């Protein structure tokens, strides 16, 4: 096994460690994703030892995929919220201008 320097960032390594910890906790608590477990067993010709190892890899990728999808869903919401804040600012500015115009017209009469 070659343990040279890892090209991943420190943040990536820490996130990876947290994901493996989550998988470890799930396994210790008896939780398995049935679909992933069945795929692991199937791909390993019913060899439980190999299937356990493959399951961990599959579960790790599933967690990464879930986080990726979640991030993609959050980004449009943030863009929409930012856009709405801009619209709110424009509306408030327009209301203030209209108030000044109305006050000016009132004072001129």
Secondary structure, DSSP 4 states (H G I P E B T S, - for coil): -------S-HHHHHHHHHHHHHHHHHHHTT---HHHHHHHHHHTTT-HHHHHHHHHHHHHHHHHHHHHHHHHHHHHHHHHHHHHHHHHHHHHHHHHHHHHHHHHHHHH-
